[in-house]
Amino acid sequence: MSSQLQEDRVARAGGWLGLLIVVSGAMVLTGWVFGVPPLRTLWTGDVTMKANTAVAFMLIGGSLWALHRPGRTSVVRLAAAMAALIGLLTLLEYLVPVHLGIDQWLFADPASVLPGRMAVMTALDVLLLATAMWTIDVELDHAIRPSNWLVLAVASNAFVAMLGYLYGVEAFYRLVAVSAMAPHTAALFLLASAAVVMVRPRTRFVRRIMRDDAAGLVNRRLLPAAVLLPPALAWLALQGQLAGLYSSTYRLALTAGSSVAILVGLVWWSAATLQRQRGEQRALQQANAWQQGILNSANFSVISTDTNGVIRTINATAAEKLGYRPDELQGKATPVLLHDPAELAARAETLTADLGRAVSAGWEAFVAKARMGQCDENDWTYIRKDGTRFPVRLSVTAMHDDAGRVTGFLGVAYDITLQKEAEAKLRQLARSDALTGLANRSHFEEHLTAAIERSRRRGVAMALLFLDIDHFKQVNDTFGHEGGDVVLQEFAQRLCRLTRATDLVARLAGDEFVVILEGSVDADSVRRIADEVVNAMREPIQIFETPHAVSASIGVAMLDPAATSTTPLLRRADNALYAAKRGGRGGYHVEG
């Protein structure tokens, strides 16, 4: 069982004890209203619980019931203040020679020395218990809670009174000749003291009892035995002596011997349980070591966080890839530190649109879908400690406790650098000519459409050069296709050297090439480039160590954004190419 679930159950049990106290107080008050003596004593004897005491218990019990539910602080304090007032006024009547009339506020008790007035110890315990309720959330240094110490005093007084009734010692429950604390009053004080501690189970005192380690086990088994067994055994032995079965000396020996025997049995039982738990813990530690070894050897980055994103654990692979020591991140950092803020903002914007609610560009961008029970898998960029980056595919899932509540999140990521490089190569291959490495036809057509749009939007001229190699068929016939490939590759390289990085050079098919010229382009600059290309191609190309002269014909088409020509630019460049060939090859023709 998770600690959170266990704490919730303890708090609920404390609330139900409060409700039981309310019912008990109501029964006593009913006995006073309708004159039913058994209800006043709750069948515990002749000593009655006073009406004022019953009202105080109803206020305290109601406060305990409200405490285990959030948002009831004001109600709790009001009820506790009213109970404290009852106890304080009663003590004043004892301490100061003045009659405040509190005895007869509700009902007088003719059988009591002081009609209707609760006992001194009862009034003191009511005041202490109400003060504990008022200060229940106050915590001092070293996690000390005053409320726990106050209810300890209350429980001690009530326990002494119970012993008085158990052994017939009147001084334990009656002070001098004034009213006595009723046995059921003492019992309700014990229940209320326990409930005050239980409704706030996150205190150090409760956690020491409820924890799953050896200390918690010993506390749960030996503390109740240490409190309850000695009185019970002594009472049983006393009954035997009173029945004439043995003497007082034998009674003492019997009490001591039985106490020792039972405590030895409890200690032995606890030791055996601890030994079994230690074996289970060793097995669990070994299993955890195996799991940690598997996590550390896996080629995955595994990071777990709490619900607020603070890192709880990080495996060796994640620490190594990110360049951090585990202690630099555990309990101190959040995965947001490892990510690109721009990616977080983009992801938050996407989630805001998908989920129909605002998602902040931080931790919530990772876990918004995981909180909804979905596994959120996306590509992210991890940032190392030295600032370098690498892409990962990250899967984020929520972790739950036994009650199904989200207790944290688990992020499992793997490096996709090689995958991204392979995808880039595939994209490059899909858009490139395999022989020359230039852009292929599909890449050219896509780029040409975008370039024409940019030219018209910016009002800047552009140009398209359409080239082919003169008499390329003769090269293939003379040197074969391998020789033709050498010419094509060299032709492509010379084109790339003569053009700018912003220009696109592409091979359409066979010996057909195109160049897209953008930015600061006019007829003079285009003619200069065309002259440079024509001259560069006149230099012989080495084909299998044999120099061979080739030439190129170029058709140039200019695009003026202000022009209204409807003829496609590529067709105009193609027409210009044929005009250049008709002009004798080895030159160029410009079509405006």
C-alpha positions as CSV (number, residue, x, y, z in Angstrom):
1,M,0.0,0.0,0.0
2,S,1.4,3.4,-0.9
3,S,2.1,5.8,1.9
4,Q,-0.3,8.4,0.5
5,L,-3.2,5.9,0.5
6,Q,-2.3,4.7,4.0
7,E,-2.3,8.3,5.3
8,D,-5.7,9.0,3.7
9,R,-7.1,5.9,5.4
10,V,-5.7,7.0,8.8
11,A,-7.2,10.5,8.4
12,R,-10.6,9.1,7.5
13,A,-10.5,6.8,10.5
14,G,-9.8,9.8,12.7
15,G,-12.8,11.6,11.2
16,W,-15.0,8.6,11.9
17,L,-13.8,8.5,15.5
18,G,-14.9,12.1,15.7
19,L,-18.4,11.2,14.4
20,L,-18.5,8.4,17.1
21,I,-17.8,11.0,19.8
22,V,-20.6,13.2,18.4
23,V,-23.0,10.3,18.6
24,S,-21.9,9.4,22.1
25,G,-22.3,13.0,23.3
26,A,-25.7,13.2,21.7
27,M,-26.9,10.0,23.5
28,V,-25.8,11.4,26.8
29,L,-27.6,14.8,26.1
30,T,-30.7,12.8,25.0
31,G,-30.6,11.1,28.4
32,W,-30.7,14.5,30.1
33,V,-33.4,15.9,27.9
34,F,-35.8,12.9,28.3
35,G,-34.7,11.8,31.8
36,V,-33.2,8.5,30.9
37,P,-30.4,7.7,33.5
38,P,-28.8,4.8,31.5
39,L,-28.1,7.2,28.7
40,R,-26.4,9.6,31.0
41,T,-24.1,6.9,32.3
42,L,-24.0,4.9,29.1
43,W,-24.4,1.8,31.3
44,T,-20.9,2.3,32.9
45,G,-22.0,2.8,36.5
46,D,-23.5,5.5,38.8
47,V,-21.3,8.4,37.7
48,T,-23.0,10.5,35.1
49,M,-21.5,12.5,32.3
50,K,-22.7,16.1,32.8
51,A,-24.7,17.8,30.1
52,N,-22.0,20.5,29.6
53,T,-19.5,17.7,29.1
54,A,-21.7,16.1,26.5
55,V,-22.0,19.4,24.6
56,A,-18.2,19.9,24.7
57,F,-17.7,16.4,23.3
58,M,-20.2,17.0,20.5
59,L,-18.3,20.2,19.6
60,I,-14.9,18.4,19.7
61,G,-16.2,15.4,17.8
62,G,-17.7,17.6,15.1
63,S,-14.4,19.4,14.7
64,L,-12.6,16.1,14.3
65,W,-15.1,15.0,11.6
66,A,-14.6,18.3,9.8
67,L,-10.8,18.2,10.1
68,H,-10.4,15.2,7.8
69,R,-12.1,17.1,5.0
70,P,-10.3,20.1,3.4
71,G,-11.5,23.7,3.6
72,R,-13.2,23.5,7.1
73,T,-10.6,25.4,9.2
74,S,-13.0,28.2,10.3
75,V,-15.7,25.7,11.4
76,V,-13.1,23.7,13.3
77,R,-11.7,26.7,15.2
78,L,-15.2,28.0,16.0
79,A,-16.3,24.7,17.5
80,A,-13.0,24.3,19.3
81,A,-13.3,27.8,20.8
82,M,-16.8,27.1,22.1
83,A,-15.6,23.8,23.8
84,A,-12.6,25.7,25.3
85,L,-14.9,28.3,26.7
86,I,-17.0,25.6,28.5
87,G,-13.8,24.1,30.0
88,L,-12.3,27.5,30.9
89,L,-15.5,28.9,32.6
90,T,-15.8,25.6,34.6
91,L,-12.2,25.9,35.8
92,L,-12.8,29.5,36.8
93,E,-15.7,28.4,39.0
94,Y,-13.4,26.0,40.8
95,L,-10.5,28.5,41.1
96,V,-12.3,31.7,41.8
97,P,-15.0,32.0,44.5
98,V,-17.6,33.1,42.1
99,H,-20.7,31.4,40.7
100,L,-21.0,31.8,37.0
101,G,-24.1,29.6,36.6
102,I,-22.5,27.4,34.1
103,D,-23.5,24.4,36.2
104,Q,-27.2,25.0,35.4
105,W,-26.9,26.2,31.9
106,L,-28.5,23.0,30.7
107,F,-29.4,20.6,33.6
108,A,-28.4,20.3,37.2
109,D,-27.3,16.9,38.6
110,P,-28.9,16.5,42.1
111,A,-26.8,13.4,42.8
112,S,-23.6,15.5,42.4
113,V,-21.8,17.4,45.2
114,L,-21.8,20.4,42.7
115,P,-25.0,20.0,40.7
116,G,-24.3,20.0,36.9
117,R,-20.6,20.9,37.2
118,M,-18.2,18.7,35.3
119,A,-15.1,17.4,37.2
120,V,-12.0,19.5,37.5
121,M,-9.9,17.0,35.4
122,T,-12.7,16.9,32.9
123,A,-12.8,20.7,32.5
124,L,-9.0,20.8,32.2
125,D,-9.0,18.0,29.6
126,V,-11.7,19.8,27.6
127,L,-9.6,23.0,27.6
128,L,-6.4,21.1,26.6
129,L,-8.2,19.1,23.9
130,A,-9.9,22.2,22.4
131,T,-6.5,24.0,22.4
132,A,-5.0,21.0,20.6
133,M,-7.8,21.3,18.0
134,W,-7.1,25.0,17.6
135,T,-3.3,24.5,17.1
136,I,-3.5,21.3,15.2
137,D,-1.7,22.6,12.1
138,V,1.0,24.5,14.1
139,E,4.4,23.0,13.7
140,L,7.5,24.2,15.5
141,D,11.2,23.5,14.9
142,H,12.3,19.9,14.5
143,A,8.7,19.0,13.3
144,I,7.3,19.4,16.9
145,R,3.5,19.8,17.0
146,P,2.1,21.3,20.3
147,S,-1.2,19.6,19.6
148,N,0.4,16.1,20.0
149,W,1.8,17.0,23.4
150,L,-1.5,18.5,24.5
151,V,-3.5,15.4,23.6
152,L,-0.8,13.3,25.3
153,A,-1.6,15.1,28.5
154,V,-5.3,14.5,28.0
155,A,-4.8,10.8,27.2
156,S,-2.6,10.4,30.3
157,N,-5.3,12.0,32.6
158,A,-8.0,9.9,31.0
159,F,-5.9,6.7,31.3
160,V,-5.3,7.3,35.0
161,A,-9.0,7.8,35.5
162,M,-9.7,4.5,33.7
163,L,-7.2,2.7,36.0
164,G,-9.0,4.2,39.0
165,Y,-12.2,2.6,37.9
166,L,-10.5,-0.6,36.9
167,Y,-8.8,-1.1,40.3
168,G,-11.3,0.8,42.5
169,V,-9.0,3.7,43.4
170,E,-11.3,6.7,43.7
171,A,-8.5,9.2,44.0
172,F,-7.6,8.5,40.3
173,Y,-10.8,9.8,39.0
174,R,-12.1,12.1,41.8
175,L,-10.3,15.2,43.1
176,V,-10.9,15.6,46.8
177,A,-14.7,15.6,47.3
178,V,-15.7,17.4,44.1
179,S,-17.3,15.8,41.0
180,A,-15.7,12.6,39.5
181,M,-14.7,12.1,35.9
182,A,-17.2,9.5,34.5
183,P,-15.7,6.3,33.0
184,H,-17.3,6.9,29.6
185,T,-16.0,10.5,29.8
186,A,-12.4,9.1,30.2
187,A,-13.0,6.7,27.3
188,L,-14.2,9.5,25.0
189,F,-11.1,11.5,26.0
190,L,-8.9,8.6,24.9
191,L,-10.7,8.3,21.6
192,A,-10.6,12.1,21.0
193,S,-6.8,12.2,21.8
194,A,-6.2,9.4,19.2
195,A,-8.4,11.1,16.6
196,V,-6.6,14.4,16.9
197,V,-3.3,12.6,16.0
198,M,-4.9,10.5,13.3
199,V,-6.6,13.3,11.3
200,R,-3.1,14.8,10.7
201,P,-1.2,11.6,9.7
202,R,1.7,13.4,8.1
203,T,3.2,14.2,11.5
204,R,6.5,12.7,12.6
205,F,4.7,10.8,15.4
206,V,2.2,9.0,13.1
207,R,4.8,8.3,10.5
208,R,7.0,6.6,13.0
209,I,4.1,4.2,13.8
210,M,2.8,3.7,10.3
211,R,6.2,3.3,8.5
212,D,7.0,-0.1,6.9
213,D,10.4,-0.5,8.4
214,A,11.5,-2.3,11.7
215,A,10.8,0.8,13.8
216,G,7.2,1.0,12.6
217,L,6.7,-2.7,13.2
218,V,8.0,-2.6,16.7
219,N,5.9,0.5,17.5
220,R,2.7,-1.0,16.2
221,R,3.2,-4.2,18.1
222,L,4.9,-3.3,21.4
223,L,3.4,0.1,22.2
224,P,-0.2,-1.2,22.5
225,A,1.1,-4.2,24.5
226,A,3.1,-2.0,26.8
227,V,0.1,0.2,27.5
228,L,-2.7,-2.3,27.8
229,L,-1.2,-5.6,28.9
230,P,0.1,-4.6,32.4
231,P,-3.2,-3.1,33.6
232,A,-5.2,-6.0,32.1
233,L,-3.0,-8.7,33.7
234,A,-2.9,-6.9,37.0
235,W,-6.7,-6.6,37.0
236,L,-7.1,-10.3,36.3
237,A,-4.7,-11.2,39.0
238,L,-6.5,-8.9,41.4
239,Q,-9.8,-10.6,40.7
240,G,-8.3,-14.0,41.5
241,Q,-7.0,-12.7,44.8
242,L,-10.4,-11.1,45.7
243,A,-12.0,-14.4,44.9
244,G,-9.8,-16.1,47.5
245,L,-7.8,-18.2,45.0
246,Y,-4.4,-17.0,46.2
247,S,-2.5,-14.4,48.4
248,S,-1.3,-10.9,47.4
249,T,2.3,-12.3,47.1
250,Y,1.2,-14.9,44.7
251,R,-0.8,-12.2,42.8
252,L,2.4,-10.1,42.3
253,A,4.4,-13.1,41.2
254,L,1.6,-14.1,38.8
255,T,1.3,-10.6,37.3
256,A,5.1,-10.3,36.8
257,G,5.5,-13.7,35.3
258,S,2.6,-13.4,32.9
259,S,3.8,-9.9,31.8
260,V,7.3,-11.2,31.2
261,A,6.0,-14.3,29.3
262,I,3.7,-12.2,27.0
263,L,6.3,-9.6,26.4
264,V,8.9,-12.2,25.5
265,G,6.5,-13.8,23.1
266,L,5.8,-10.4,21.5
267,V,9.5,-9.7,21.2
268,W,10.2,-13.1,19.7
269,W,7.3,-12.7,17.2
270,S,8.5,-9.3,16.2
271,A,12.1,-10.5,15.8
272,A,11.0,-13.4,13.6
273,T,8.9,-11.0,11.5
274,L,11.8,-8.5,11.2
275,Q,14.1,-11.4,10.1
276,R,11.6,-12.4,7.4
277,Q,11.2,-8.7,6.4
278,R,15.0,-8.4,6.1
279,G,15.1,-11.4,3.8
280,E,12.3,-9.9,1.7
281,Q,14.2,-6.5,1.7
282,R,17.4,-8.3,0.5
283,A,15.5,-10.0,-2.3
284,L,13.9,-6.6,-3.2
285,Q,17.2,-4.9,-3.1
286,Q,18.7,-7.6,-5.4
287,A,15.7,-7.2,-7.8
288,N,16.1,-3.4,-7.7
289,A,19.9,-3.8,-8.4
290,W,19.0,-6.0,-11.4
291,Q,16.5,-3.5,-12.6
292,Q,19.0,-0.6,-12.2
293,G,21.6,-2.6,-14.0
294,I,19.3,-3.2,-16.9
295,L,18.3,0.5,-17.0
296,N,21.9,1.6,-16.8
297,S,23.0,-0.8,-19.6
298,A,20.1,0.0,-21.9
299,N,20.7,2.4,-24.7
300,F,17.8,4.6,-23.5
301,S,17.7,7.7,-21.5
302,V,15.3,7.1,-18.6
303,I,14.3,10.0,-16.3
304,S,11.6,9.8,-13.7
305,T,10.0,12.9,-12.0
306,D,7.5,13.8,-9.4
307,T,4.2,15.5,-10.3
308,N,5.9,18.9,-10.4
309,G,8.7,17.9,-12.7
310,V,11.5,17.6,-10.2
311,I,13.8,14.8,-11.3
312,R,13.8,11.7,-9.0
313,T,16.0,9.3,-10.9
314,I,18.2,9.3,-14.0
315,N,19.9,6.3,-15.5
316,A,23.5,6.1,-16.4
317,T,22.8,6.4,-20.2
318,A,20.9,9.6,-19.7
319,A,23.6,11.1,-17.5
320,E,26.4,10.1,-19.9
321,K,24.6,11.5,-23.0
322,L,23.6,14.7,-21.3
323,G,27.0,15.3,-19.7
324,Y,25.7,15.6,-16.2
325,R,26.4,13.8,-13.0
326,P,23.2,12.2,-11.6
327,D,23.5,14.3,-8.4
328,E,23.5,17.5,-10.4
329,L,19.9,16.7,-11.6
330,Q,18.2,14.4,-9.0
331,G,15.9,16.4,-6.7
332,K,17.3,19.7,-8.1
333,A,16.3,20.1,-11.7
334,T,13.4,19.5,-14.1
335,P,13.6,18.1,-17.7
336,V,12.7,21.6,-19.0
337,L,16.4,22.4,-18.4
338,L,17.3,19.9,-21.1
339,H,15.1,21.2,-23.9
340,D,15.0,24.0,-26.4
341,P,12.6,26.8,-25.3
342,A,11.5,27.3,-28.9
343,E,10.4,23.7,-29.1
344,L,8.6,23.9,-25.8
345,A,6.7,27.0,-27.0
346,A,5.7,25.3,-30.3
347,R,4.6,22.2,-28.5
348,A,2.5,24.2,-26.0
349,E,0.8,26.1,-28.9
350,T,0.0,22.8,-30.5
351,L,-1.4,21.3,-27.3
352,T,-3.5,24.4,-26.6
353,A,-5.1,24.0,-30.0
354,D,-5.6,20.2,-29.6
355,L,-6.9,20.2,-26.0
356,G,-9.0,23.4,-26.2
357,R,-7.3,24.9,-23.1
358,A,-4.2,26.9,-22.4
359,V,-1.0,24.9,-21.9
360,S,2.0,26.7,-20.6
361,A,5.4,26.5,-22.4
362,G,7.1,24.6,-19.6
363,W,6.6,21.4,-17.7
364,E,3.0,21.1,-18.7
365,A,3.9,20.9,-22.4
366,F,5.5,17.5,-21.6
367,V,2.8,16.0,-19.4
368,A,-0.6,17.5,-20.5
369,K,-1.5,14.4,-22.4
370,A,0.1,12.0,-19.9
371,R,-2.1,13.4,-17.2
372,M,-5.1,12.3,-19.3
373,G,-3.8,8.7,-19.4
374,Q,-2.2,8.9,-22.8
375,C,1.4,8.1,-23.8
376,D,2.8,11.2,-25.3
377,E,5.6,10.4,-27.9
378,N,7.3,13.2,-29.8
379,D,10.6,14.2,-31.3
380,W,12.6,16.7,-29.2
381,T,16.1,18.2,-29.0
382,Y,18.1,17.4,-25.9
383,I,20.6,20.1,-24.8
384,R,23.8,18.8,-23.1
385,K,25.5,20.5,-20.2
386,D,28.1,21.9,-22.7
387,G,25.4,23.4,-24.9
388,T,25.6,20.9,-27.7
389,R,22.4,19.2,-29.0
390,F,21.1,15.9,-30.3
391,P,17.7,14.8,-31.4
392,V,15.7,12.2,-29.4
393,R,12.3,10.5,-29.5
394,L,10.8,10.9,-26.1
395,S,7.9,9.0,-24.7
396,V,6.2,10.4,-21.5
397,T,3.8,8.3,-19.4
398,A,2.2,8.9,-16.0
399,M,3.0,6.7,-13.0
400,H,0.2,5.8,-10.5
401,D,-0.2,4.6,-7.0
402,D,-2.5,1.8,-5.9
403,A,-5.5,4.2,-5.8
404,G,-4.9,5.3,-9.4
405,R,-3.6,8.7,-8.5
406,V,-0.7,10.2,-10.5
407,T,2.5,10.1,-8.4
408,G,5.0,11.1,-11.1
409,F,6.0,10.8,-14.7
410,L,8.5,8.6,-16.6
411,G,10.3,9.8,-19.7
412,V,12.1,7.3,-21.9
413,A,14.1,8.7,-24.8
414,Y,16.5,7.3,-27.4
415,D,19.0,9.1,-29.6
416,I,17.7,9.4,-33.2
417,T,20.8,11.2,-34.6
418,L,21.5,8.3,-37.0
419,Q,17.9,8.1,-38.0
420,K,17.7,11.9,-38.7
421,E,20.9,11.7,-40.8
422,A,19.5,8.8,-42.7
423,E,16.3,10.6,-43.3
424,A,18.2,13.7,-44.5
425,K,20.2,11.5,-46.9
426,L,17.0,10.0,-48.2
427,R,15.6,13.4,-48.8
428,Q,18.8,14.5,-50.5
429,L,18.7,11.4,-52.7
430,A,15.0,12.1,-53.6
431,R,15.9,15.6,-54.6
432,S,19.3,15.1,-56.2
433,D,20.7,13.7,-59.4
434,A,22.6,10.5,-58.6
435,L,25.4,11.1,-61.1
436,T,26.3,14.7,-60.6
437,G,24.9,15.5,-57.1
438,L,23.0,18.4,-58.5
439,A,19.3,19.1,-57.9
440,N,17.0,16.8,-59.9
441,R,14.0,17.7,-62.0
442,S,11.5,17.5,-59.1
443,H,13.7,19.7,-56.9
444,F,14.2,22.2,-59.7
445,E,10.4,22.5,-60.5
446,E,9.7,23.0,-56.8
447,H,12.4,25.6,-56.5
448,L,11.4,27.4,-59.7
449,T,7.8,27.8,-58.6
450,A,9.0,29.4,-55.3
451,A,11.6,31.6,-57.0
452,I,9.0,33.0,-59.4
453,E,6.7,33.7,-56.5
454,R,9.5,35.5,-54.6
455,S,10.4,37.5,-57.7
456,R,6.9,38.8,-58.1
457,R,6.3,39.4,-54.4
458,R,9.5,41.4,-54.0
459,G,9.5,43.1,-57.4
460,V,13.0,41.8,-58.3
461,A,14.0,40.3,-61.6
462,M,15.3,36.8,-62.0
463,A,16.7,34.7,-64.9
464,L,16.7,31.0,-66.0
465,L,19.6,29.5,-68.0
466,F,18.8,26.4,-70.0
467,L,22.0,24.6,-71.1
468,D,23.0,21.5,-73.0
469,I,26.3,20.0,-74.2
470,D,26.8,20.3,-77.9
471,H,27.2,17.0,-79.8
472,F,27.1,15.0,-76.6
473,K,26.0,11.9,-78.6
474,Q,29.4,11.9,-80.3
475,V,31.1,11.7,-76.8
476,N,29.0,8.7,-75.9
477,D,29.7,7.1,-79.3
478,T,33.5,7.7,-78.9
479,F,34.1,7.0,-75.3
480,G,31.0,5.1,-74.3
481,H,28.6,6.0,-71.5
482,E,31.3,6.0,-68.9
483,G,33.1,8.7,-70.9
484,G,29.8,10.6,-71.2
485,D,29.4,10.4,-67.4
486,V,32.9,11.9,-66.9
487,V,31.8,14.9,-69.2
488,L,28.5,15.3,-67.3
489,Q,30.2,15.3,-63.9
490,E,32.9,17.8,-65.0
491,F,30.3,20.0,-66.7
492,A,28.3,20.1,-63.4
493,Q,31.3,21.0,-61.4
494,R,32.3,23.9,-63.7
495,L,28.7,25.2,-63.5
496,C,28.8,25.1,-59.7
497,R,32.1,27.0,-59.6
498,L,30.7,29.7,-61.9
499,T,27.5,30.3,-60.0
500,R,26.7,31.7,-56.6
501,A,25.6,29.7,-53.5
502,T,22.2,31.3,-53.7
503,D,21.7,30.1,-57.3
504,L,20.3,26.6,-58.1
505,V,22.0,24.4,-60.5
506,A,20.0,21.3,-61.7
507,R,20.3,18.5,-64.2
508,L,17.0,17.8,-65.9
509,A,17.9,14.7,-68.0
510,G,20.7,13.5,-70.2
511,D,22.9,16.5,-71.0
512,E,20.3,19.1,-70.2
513,F,21.1,21.5,-67.3
514,V,19.4,24.6,-65.8
515,V,20.5,27.4,-63.6
516,I,18.1,29.7,-61.6
517,L,19.6,33.1,-60.9
518,E,17.9,35.2,-58.2
519,G,18.6,38.6,-56.6
520,S,20.4,41.6,-58.2
521,V,19.9,40.1,-61.7
522,D,19.8,42.1,-64.9
523,A,20.5,41.5,-68.5
524,D,24.2,42.5,-68.3
525,S,25.0,40.3,-65.3
526,V,23.2,37.4,-67.0
527,R,25.2,37.8,-70.2
528,R,28.4,38.0,-68.2
529,I,27.6,34.7,-66.5
530,A,26.6,33.1,-69.8
531,D,30.0,34.3,-71.3
532,E,31.9,32.8,-68.4
533,V,30.1,29.4,-68.8
534,V,30.7,29.3,-72.5
535,N,34.4,30.1,-72.1
536,A,34.8,27.7,-69.2
537,M,33.3,24.8,-71.3
538,R,35.8,25.4,-74.0
539,E,38.6,24.1,-71.8
540,P,39.2,20.4,-72.8
541,I,37.9,17.8,-70.5
542,Q,40.2,14.8,-69.6
543,I,38.3,11.6,-70.6
544,F,40.3,8.6,-69.7
545,E,43.5,10.7,-69.9
546,T,42.5,12.0,-73.3
547,P,41.7,15.7,-73.6
548,H,38.5,16.3,-75.4
549,A,37.0,19.7,-76.2
550,V,33.3,20.3,-75.7
551,S,31.0,23.3,-75.9
552,A,27.7,24.3,-74.5
553,S,24.7,26.1,-75.9
554,I,22.7,28.3,-73.5
555,G,19.2,29.7,-73.6
556,V,18.5,32.6,-71.2
557,A,15.0,33.7,-70.2
558,M,14.5,36.8,-68.1
559,L,11.6,37.3,-65.7
560,D,10.5,40.9,-65.2
561,P,7.9,41.1,-62.3
562,A,6.2,44.0,-64.1
563,A,5.8,42.0,-67.4
564,T,2.6,40.3,-68.2
565,S,3.9,37.5,-70.3
566,T,1.9,34.3,-70.0
567,T,4.5,32.0,-71.6
568,P,6.1,29.8,-68.9
569,L,9.6,30.8,-68.1
570,L,11.0,27.3,-68.7
571,R,9.5,27.2,-72.2
572,R,10.9,30.6,-73.0
573,A,14.4,29.4,-71.9
574,D,14.0,26.3,-74.0
575,N,13.1,28.4,-77.0
576,A,16.1,30.6,-76.4
577,L,18.3,27.4,-76.3
578,Y,17.1,26.3,-79.7
579,A,17.8,29.8,-81.0
580,A,21.3,29.6,-79.6
581,K,21.8,26.2,-81.4
582,R,20.5,27.6,-84.6
583,G,23.0,30.4,-84.3
584,G,25.9,28.0,-84.5
585,R,26.2,26.3,-81.1
586,G,28.8,27.1,-78.5
587,G,27.0,30.4,-77.6
588,Y,23.9,31.8,-75.9
589,H,20.7,33.6,-76.7
590,V,18.8,35.8,-74.3
591,E,15.0,36.1,-74.5
592,G,13.7,39.0,-72.4
